[in-house]
Amino acid sequence: MELTSAERWERLHTQSPLDTMPVVLFDNLVSAKLIDRTYLESEADATLLLEKLLKSYQTFKADSVSLNYSMSEINQVLGGESKVTHPNTSRSIVAYPAQALDDVAALPELALETLPVTLRLRQAIEHFLNETHGEVPVRLHFRGPFSMVAGLIESEKILRGMRRDPEGLHAALAYTTQLATQLVECFSDLAPIIYNISDPVASGSLISHKQYEAFAFPYTQQLVETLHQQNQRVHLHICGNTERALPLIQQTGVDAFSMDQVVDVAKAFEMTDHQLLLMGNVDPVKFFLEGTPEEIKQEVERIAQAAKDAKGTLILAPGCDLPYDTPIEQIQAFMEAARACS
């Protein structure tokens, strides 16, 4: 019997028999092309968001659709500024509401449930789940506590604070952990949703393993525990090479970890003793944006074989968000090859 995508995810997470493994696309940017809109146009209106989600599912038939909760909108409400640098990428933050780490902890509480970004995302999600009869999960991407701080104060001050003001950084992280928890609560009555924590500033390319353990790990773990207490599914993505951090990532309790393309699949299974569900990790630029259908097929088969050789369970997915200019035929080639391998 063929399962729905929602049933497939539930069986995967409860280790029940499957008809096939889920296949994931991070296509929030590129799917705007399917409705002949720029990315920012598609994000500004609940009706267009819904149209984008439906068109993505109808076109690609992936096992989830993607939406992004914009950090720039939280930044603006708290007194920062953002600007459009390109219509097909997220708005760029150009001014921050906090000038020092102590300022972050002193920022006011927000009624996130009343913000325009929350209201239009809720409306789009509700209508999508109704239209698809709850058969397809919505993957809601939002910043993790560590990277959320970087939306409220310059990243350089965070990196400096890890050495010079750890107490101030911990206070800031307590604030953003509460903010992330409140964000999730705005959608907790909707299902099925997969909460996808994005933590790019926690990359091993930016901070050391000890810094990740001290500042990113405990707050991610706290957020995951809160989500699990609410019976929510939560996945995590961190850019860059995360191999050394994988045992800690496993200890956060996330239901799955999405790997960047620079992570070696076999090494990832070894580092987690095959106890962490992994997703990945086809290069979104080299193969999706710049490759050919045959090249992306070969890369999917290579990664799938690497997982099989390592005796690991892998959900095939891009290594990160697909660029807006990704050719649609490349995504279709990926889906065809991933379904065959899954």
C-alpha positions in Angstrom: 0.0 0.0 0.0 1.4 3.4 -1.0 1.7 5.8 2.0 1.0 9.5 2.1 4.0 11.7 2.8 2.8 12.4 6.3 2.4 8.7 7.0 5.8 8.1 5.6 7.5 10.5 7.9 5.6 9.2 10.9 6.6 5.6 10.2 10.2 6.7 9.6 10.4 8.5 13.0 8.7 5.6 14.8 10.8 3.0 13.0 7.8 1.3 11.4 7.8 -0.4 7.9 7.9 2.0 5.0 7.0 1.8 1.3 9.9 4.1 0.4 12.1 6.6 2.1 11.0 10.3 2.0 12.7 12.6 -0.4 13.2 16.2 0.5 13.7 19.5 -1.4 14.7 22.8 0.1 13.0 24.7 -2.6 11.5 27.7 -0.9 13.5 30.1 -3.2 13.2 28.3 -6.5 9.5 27.4 -6.2 8.6 31.1 -6.6 9.5 30.6 -10.3 6.7 28.1 -10.6 4.2 30.9 -10.1 6.1 33.5 -12.1 7.0 35.6 -9.1 10.2 36.8 -7.6 11.1 35.2 -4.3 10.3 38.3 -2.3 6.9 38.7 -4.1 6.0 35.1 -3.2 6.8 35.7 0.4 4.9 38.9 0.9 1.4 37.6 0.5 -0.4 34.6 2.0 -2.3 33.8 -1.2 1.0 33.7 -3.2 2.7 31.6 -0.5 -0.2 29.1 -0.7 0.0 29.1 -4.5 3.8 28.5 -4.3 3.4 25.6 -1.9 0.7 23.9 -3.9 2.6 24.3 -7.2 5.8 22.9 -5.6 4.0 19.8 -4.4 2.1 19.3 -7.7 5.3 19.7 -9.7 7.9 17.9 -7.7 5.9 15.5 -5.4 8.6 15.8 -2.6 7.6 14.5 0.8 7.4 18.0 2.3 7.1 21.6 1.2 9.2 24.5 2.6 8.5 27.8 4.1 10.9 30.2 5.9 10.2 32.4 8.9 12.2 35.5 8.1 14.6 36.7 10.8 14.8 40.1 9.1 11.2 40.8 10.0 11.8 40.1 13.7 14.9 42.3 13.4 12.8 45.2 12.0 10.1 44.9 14.7 12.7 45.2 17.4 14.2 48.4 15.8 16.7 47.1 13.2 16.7 47.6 9.5 16.9 45.4 6.4 17.0 46.0 2.7 16.4 44.3 -0.6 19.7 43.4 -2.2 18.1 41.1 -4.8 14.5 40.2 -5.4 15.3 36.5 -5.4 17.0 36.2 -2.1 16.0 37.1 1.5 16.2 40.6 2.7 19.6 41.6 4.1 19.9 42.9 7.6 21.8 46.3 7.6 21.2 47.6 11.1 20.7 45.8 14.4 18.5 46.6 17.4 21.3 45.7 19.8 24.7 47.3 19.9 26.1 45.1 22.7 25.3 41.6 24.0 23.7 43.0 27.1 21.3 44.9 24.8 20.0 41.6 23.3 18.9 40.3 26.7 17.2 43.6 27.4 15.1 43.6 24.2 11.4 43.6 24.8 9.2 40.5 24.6 7.4 40.2 21.3 3.8 39.2 20.5 5.0 37.0 17.6 1.5 35.7 17.0 0.4 39.2 15.9 3.3 39.9 13.5 2.5 40.0 9.8 5.0 37.3 8.9 3.3 34.9 11.4 -0.2 35.7 10.2 0.6 35.1 6.5 2.6 32.0 7.2 -0.2 30.6 9.4 -2.8 31.4 6.7 -0.8 29.8 4.0 -0.1 26.6 6.1 -3.7 26.2 7.2 -5.0 26.5 3.6 -2.3 24.2 2.3 -3.0 21.5 4.8 -6.7 21.7 4.1 -6.1 21.6 0.3 -3.9 18.5 0.6 -6.0 16.9 3.4 -3.0 16.8 5.7 -1.2 14.3 3.5 2.0 16.5 3.1 3.9 18.1 5.9 5.0 21.7 5.8 8.7 22.2 6.7 8.9 25.5 8.6 12.5 26.8 8.6 13.6 29.2 11.3 16.8 30.3 12.9 18.2 28.4 15.9 18.9 30.3 19.1 22.6 30.8 18.3 22.1 32.1 14.7 19.0 34.1 15.9 21.4 36.2 18.0 23.2 37.1 14.8 20.0 38.6 13.5 19.9 41.0 16.5 23.6 42.0 16.8 26.6 42.0 14.5 28.2 38.6 14.1 31.6 40.0 15.0 30.4 41.0 18.4 29.1 37.4 19.0 32.4 35.9 18.0 34.2 38.4 20.2 31.8 37.8 23.1 32.5 34.1 23.2 36.0 35.1 24.5 35.4 38.4 26.3 31.8 38.3 27.5 30.5 34.7 27.7 27.9 35.7 30.4 26.5 38.4 28.1 26.3 35.9 25.2 24.5 33.3 27.4 22.0 36.0 28.5 21.4 36.8 24.8 21.0 33.1 24.0 18.4 32.7 26.8 16.4 35.5 25.1 16.6 34.0 21.6 15.8 30.5 22.9 12.6 31.9 24.4 11.9 33.8 21.2 12.3 30.5 19.1 10.1 28.7 21.6 7.4 31.3 21.2 7.7 31.2 17.4 7.0 27.5 17.4 4.0 27.9 19.7 2.5 30.2 17.1 2.0 27.1 14.8 1.7 24.3 17.4 -2.0 23.8 16.7 -1.3 23.0 13.1 -0.2 19.5 11.8 1.6 18.0 10.1 4.5 20.5 10.4 8.2 19.6 10.6 10.2 22.3 12.4 13.5 22.8 10.6 16.1 24.7 12.8 18.7 26.4 10.6 21.9 27.3 12.4 24.3 28.7 9.8 26.4 30.7 12.3 27.1 27.5 14.3 29.0 26.2 11.3 32.4 24.5 12.0 33.7 27.0 9.4 32.9 29.9 11.8 33.3 28.6 15.3 35.4 25.9 17.0 34.1 22.7 18.4 34.5 23.9 22.0 32.5 27.1 21.1 29.7 25.0 19.6 29.6 22.9 22.7 29.5 25.8 25.0 27.2 28.2 23.2 25.1 26.6 20.4 24.6 23.0 21.6 22.9 23.6 25.0 20.3 26.0 23.6 19.5 23.9 20.6 19.1 20.9 23.0 16.8 23.0 25.2 14.6 24.0 22.2 14.4 20.4 20.9 13.3 19.2 24.3 10.6 21.8 24.4 9.4 20.8 20.9 9.4 17.1 21.9 7.3 17.9 25.0 4.8 19.3 22.6 5.0 16.1 20.4 6.6 18.1 17.5 9.1 16.7 15.0 12.3 18.8 14.7 15.1 18.6 12.2 18.4 20.6 12.2 20.6 22.0 9.4 24.0 23.5 10.0 26.1 24.7 7.0 29.7 23.7 6.5 31.7 20.8 7.8 30.0 19.5 10.9 31.7 16.1 11.2 33.4 16.8 14.5 30.2 18.2 16.0 28.0 15.3 15.0 28.1 13.4 18.3 26.9 16.6 20.0 24.3 17.2 17.3 23.0 13.7 18.0 22.8 14.6 21.7 20.5 17.5 21.0 17.8 14.9 20.3 16.8 16.2 16.9 14.8 13.7 14.8 17.0 14.2 11.8 20.1 16.2 10.8 20.5 17.8 7.4 24.1 17.7 6.2 26.0 20.2 4.0 27.5 18.8 0.9 31.0 19.1 2.3 30.2 16.3 4.9 31.3 12.8 4.0 28.3 10.5 4.3 30.2 7.5 5.5 32.1 9.5 8.1 28.8 11.0 9.3 27.3 7.6 10.0 30.6 6.6 11.8 30.6 9.7 14.0 27.0 9.0 15.1 27.2 5.3 15.4 24.3 5.0 13.0 22.0 6.4 15.7 21.1 9.7 14.0 18.8 10.0 11.0 20.7 11.9 8.3 19.6 13.9 5.3 21.6 15.1 2.4 23.6 16.1 0.7 23.7 16.8 -3.1 25.5 20.1 -3.8 22.9 22.7 -4.6 25.3 24.7 -6.8 27.5 22.2 -8.4 24.8 19.7 -9.3 21.4 21.5 -9.1 22.3 24.9 -10.4 25.3 24.2 -12.7 25.1 20.4 -13.5 23.2 18.4 -16.0 20.4 15.9 -15.4 22.9 13.0 -16.0 25.4 14.5 -13.5 22.8 15.0 -10.8 21.5 11.4 -11.4 25.1 10.1 -10.9 25.6 12.1 -7.8 22.4 10.9 -6.2 23.4 7.3 -7.0 26.9 7.9 -5.5 25.5 9.3 -2.3 22.9 6.6 -2.0 25.5 3.9 -2.5 27.8 5.5 0.1 24.9 5.3 2.6 24.2 1.7 1.6 27.9 0.8 1.9 28.0 2.4 5.4 24.8 0.5 6.3 23.1 3.8 7.2 19.6 5.3 6.7 19.8 8.4 4.6 17.0 10.7 3.4 18.1 12.1 0.0 18.0 15.9 -0.1 20.1 18.9 -1.3 23.0 20.0 0.9 21.3 23.4 1.5 18.6 25.7 0.0 18.3 25.5 -3.8 19.1 28.8 -5.5 16.3 30.6 -7.3 17.9 30.2 -10.7 18.1 26.4 -10.4 16.7 24.8 -13.6 13.4 23.1 -13.0 14.5 20.1 -15.1 17.4 19.6 -12.6 15.0 19.3 -9.7 12.9 16.9 -11.6 16.0 14.8 -12.5 16.9 14.8 -8.8 13.4 13.6 -7.8 13.4 10.9 -10.4 16.8 9.6 -9.3 16.1 9.9 -5.6 12.8 8.0 -5.9 14.6 5.2 -7.7 17.3 5.0 -5.1 14.9 5.3 -2.1 
